[in-house]
Amino acid sequence: MKKPVLIALTLGMAAALSLPAQERPQEERGRQAEQARPQYHFRQQDAQKLRQNYKNINRVDVKKRGHFAAGERLPDNWHKQMHPLPQAVIAELPPPPPGYVFGYIDGYCVVYDPDTGYIADVIDLANLP
């Protein structure tokens, strides 16, 4: 009777110890996917062009809004707050990576993946000099 318990305990411990080893390839794939994401960089001259299209940009409460940065994801409620950029503005910008779109949220202009919420680049239009 002791042998089956010992065998079961040994197998259970072996399975538990092997879990981190099994998860490593997934973590590695996740890191590789993050690194393989498309790159986009707004040009310096894009900031003023974009800002001109938002007349109420000075009314953005920069202390109460969220923070967005390239390489991060948009928050869960971003769908309700995101606005598309005007087509005339988009025509003046370099095209976004395939599958990515431009948007405006809380004084930020972002290039993001609408499926994952991943941000490729961002300009803070409310804090321009």
KEKE-3310 file (N, C-alpha, C; in steps of 0.2 Angstrom, whole numbers, plus 5000, padded with zeros to 4 digits):
npx = (5004:5010:5019:5011:5007:5018:5024:5014:5015:5028:5027:5018:5025:5035:5028:5024:5036:5040:5032:5036:5047:5039:5032:5041:5045:5033:5033:5045:5041:5031:5039:5046:5036:5033:5044:5044:5035:5027:5036:5034:5036:5032:5036:5046:5040:5027:5020:5016:5007:4997:4992:4986:4974:4966:4956:4952:4962:4970:4961:4962:4963:4978:4982:4972:4971:4974:4990:4999:5010:5023:5024:5017:5000:4984:4972:4958:4946:4947:4941:4929:4934:4942:4946:4945:4958:4956:4954:4961:4972:4978:4982:4993:5003:5016:5012:5004:5010:5005:4989:4988:4981:4978:4974:4965:4966:4962:4971:4982:4990:4989:4997:4991:4987:4971:4966:4973:4977:4989:5002:5011:5017:5017:5011:5011:5000:4994:5004:5014:5027)
npy = (4994:5006:5008:5012:5024:5031:5031:5038:5051:5054:5055:5065:5076:5077:5081:5093:5100:5100:5109:5123:5122:5118:5129:5139:5139:5145:5157:5162:5162:5172:5183:5184:5187:5200:5207:5206:5214:5227:5242:5259:5276:5292:5307:5322:5333:5330:5332:5345:5347:5338:5343:5355:5351:5349:5358:5360:5356:5362:5361:5349:5339:5336:5331:5322:5312:5296:5287:5284:5274:5270:5253:5248:5243:5248:5254:5244:5250:5257:5257:5265:5277:5281:5290:5291:5298:5312:5310:5318:5322:5310:5307:5315:5309:5296:5280:5269:5253:5237:5233:5241:5256:5274:5284:5295:5299:5306:5317:5312:5306:5291:5276:5261:5244:5238:5226:5220:5231:5235:5248:5256:5268:5285:5301:5315:5326:5336:5341:5348:5359)
npz = (5000:5003:4993:4981:4985:4987:4974:4967:4974:4970:4956:4955:4961:4952:4940:4944:4946:4933:4927:4926:4917:4906:4903:4899:4885:4880:4886:4880:4867:4868:4872:4860:4851:4856:4853:4839:4835:4824:4820:4823:4821:4825:4816:4820:4815:4814:4826:4828:4817:4820:4832:4828:4823:4834:4842:4855:4863:4873:4884:4889:4903:4910:4922:4926:4917:4908:4906:4892:4882:4870:4866:4876:4881:4877:4889:4897:4894:4882:4870:4871:4872:4862:4847:4829:4819:4808:4791:4782:4790:4792:4779:4778:4786:4788:4782:4794:4801:4794:4798:4809:4816:4817:4831:4843:4859:4875:4873:4867:4852:4845:4837:4835:4837:4833:4837:4847:4856:4857:4858:4846:4844:4851:4853:4864:4863:4871:4879:4872:4868)
capx = (5000:5014:5022:5007:5006:5025:5024:5009:5018:5034:5024:5015:5030:5039:5024:5024:5042:5041:5028:5040:5050:5035:5030:5047:5044:5027:5036:5049:5037:5028:5044:5048:5031:5033:5050:5043:5029:5030:5039:5032:5039:5030:5041:5045:5035:5020:5017:5012:5002:4992:4990:4982:4967:4962:4956:4951:4968:4972:4956:4963:4966:4983:4983:4967:4970:4979:4996:5000:5017:5024:5026:5012:4994:4979:4968:4952:4940:4950:4936:4924:4937:4947:4943:4949:4960:4953:4957:4965:4978:4981:4985:5000:5007:5018:5007:5005:5011:4999:4985:4988:4977:4979:4968:4966:4963:4965:4976:4987:4989:4993:4997:4989:4984:4964:4964:4977:4977:4996:5003:5017:5020:5012:5013:5007:4998:4993:5010:5019:5029)
capy = (5000:5012:5009:5016:5031:5034:5032:5044:5057:5055:5057:5072:5081:5077:5085:5100:5103:5101:5115:5129:5120:5118:5136:5143:5140:5149:5164:5164:5164:5179:5189:5185:5191:5207:5210:5206:5219:5232:5248:5265:5282:5299:5312:5328:5338:5328:5334:5352:5346:5334:5347:5360:5348:5348:5365:5360:5352:5365:5359:5342:5339:5331:5327:5317:5307:5291:5288:5280:5274:5265:5246:5246:5241:5252:5251:5240:5254:5262:5257:5270:5284:5282:5293:5291:5304:5314:5307:5323:5321:5303:5307:5318:5305:5290:5275:5264:5246:5233:5231:5246:5262:5280:5286:5300:5298:5310:5322:5308:5303:5284:5271:5255:5238:5238:5219:5219:5237:5237:5254:5256:5275:5289:5308:5318:5333:5341:5343:5350:5366)
capz = (5000:5003:4986:4976:4987:4985:4967:4965:4976:4966:4950:4956:4962:4945:4936:4947:4945:4926:4924:4924:4911:4900:4902:4896:4878:4879:4888:4875:4861:4870:4871:4853:4848:4857:4849:4832:4833:4819:4823:4820:4824:4822:4814:4824:4812:4814:4832:4827:4812:4823:4837:4825:4822:4840:4845:4863:4866:4879:4889:4892:4910:4910:4928:4927:4911:4908:4903:4886:4880:4865:4869:4881:4879:4879:4895:4895:4892:4877:4864:4872:4872:4856:4841:4824:4816:4802:4785:4780:4794:4791:4773:4779:4790:4785:4784:4799:4800:4792:4804:4814:4814:4821:4835:4847:4866:4880:4871:4864:4846:4845:4832:4839:4834:4836:4839:4854:4860:4858:4855:4842:4845:4854:4854:4869:4860:4876:4883:4867:4870)
cpx = (5004:5018:5018:5007:5013:5026:5020:5012:5024:5032:5021:5020:5034:5035:5024:5030:5043:5037:5032:5044:5046:5032:5035:5046:5038:5030:5040:5046:5033:5033:5046:5043:5031:5039:5049:5037:5032:5032:5035:5034:5036:5036:5040:5040:5028:5016:5013:5006:4996:4988:4985:4975:4963:4962:4955:4957:4970:4967:4957:4966:4971:4984:4978:4967:4975:4985:4997:5007:5018:5027:5022:5005:4989:4975:4962:4947:4942:4945:4931:4927:4941:4942:4947:4952:4957:4957:4962:4972:4981:4985:4992:5005:5010:5013:5009:5007:5005:4995:4984:4984:4980:4973:4970:4962:4966:4970:4982:4985:4993:4992:4996:4986:4977:4962:4967:4977:4985:4998:5010:5021:5014:5015:5008:5005:4997:4999:5016:5021:5026)
cpy = (5006:5013:5013:5023:5035:5035:5038:5050:5059:5058:5064:5077:5082:5082:5092:5103:5104:5107:5121:5128:5120:5125:5140:5144:5145:5156:5166:5166:5171:5184:5190:5189:5198:5210:5210:5211:5224:5238:5254:5271:5289:5303:5318:5333:5336:5330:5340:5351:5343:5339:5352:5357:5347:5355:5365:5356:5355:5364:5352:5342:5334:5328:5322:5311:5301:5292:5283:5280:5269:5259:5244:5245:5247:5249:5247:5244:5258:5262:5263:5277:5286:5285:5292:5297:5306:5312:5312:5323:5315:5303:5311:5314:5299:5285:5271:5257:5243:5231:5236:5252:5268:5281:5292:5299:5302:5314:5318:5306:5296:5281:5265:5250:5237:5231:5218:5225:5239:5243:5254:5263:5279:5296:5311:5325:5338:5344:5346:5357:5371)
cpz = (5000:4997:4981:4978:4986:4978:4964:4968:4972:4959:4950:4957:4955:4940:4938:4945:4937:4923:4922:4917:4905:4898:4898:4889:4876:4881:4883:4869:4862:4869:4864:4849:4849:4853:4842:4830:4828:4823:4819:4824:4821:4821:4819:4821:4812:4820:4831:4822:4816:4828:4834:4823:4828:4844:4852:4866:4873:4885:4892:4899:4911:4916:4930:4922:4912:4905:4897:4884:4875:4869:4874:4877:4881:4885:4892:4892:4886:4871:4865:4871:4866:4850:4835:4822:4810:4796:4782:4783:4792:4784:4773:4783:4786:4787:4790:4797:4798:4798:4809:4811:4819:4825:4840:4854:4871:4879:4868:4857:4846:4839:4836:4835:4837:4839:4846:4858:4861:4854:4852:4843:4848:4854:4859:4866:4865:4880:4878:4869:4865)
residu = (MET:LYS:LYS:PRO:VAL:LEU:ILE:ALA:LEU:THR:LEU:GLY:MET:ALA:ALA:ALA:LEU:SER:LEU:PRO:ALA:GLN:GLU:ARG:PRO:GLN:GLU:GLU:ARG:GLY:ARG:GLN:ALA:GLU:GLN:ALA:ARG:PRO:GLN:TYR:HIS:PHE:ARG:GLN:GLN:ASP:ALA:GLN:LYS:LEU:ARG:GLN:ASN:TYR:LYS:ASN:ILE:ASN:ARG:VAL:ASP:VAL:LYS:LYS:ARG:GLY:HIS:PHE:ALA:ALA:GLY:GLU:ARG:LEU:PRO:ASP:ASN:TRP:HIS:LYS:GLN:MET:HIS:PRO:LEU:PRO:GLN:ALA:VAL:ILE:ALA:GLU:LEU:PRO:PRO:PRO:PRO:PRO:GLY:TYR:VAL:PHE:GLY:TYR:ILE:ASP:GLY:TYR:CYS:VAL:VAL:TYR:ASP:PRO:ASP:THR:GLY:TYR:ILE:ALA:ASP:VAL:ILE:ASP:LEU:ALA:ASN:LEU:PRO)
# end
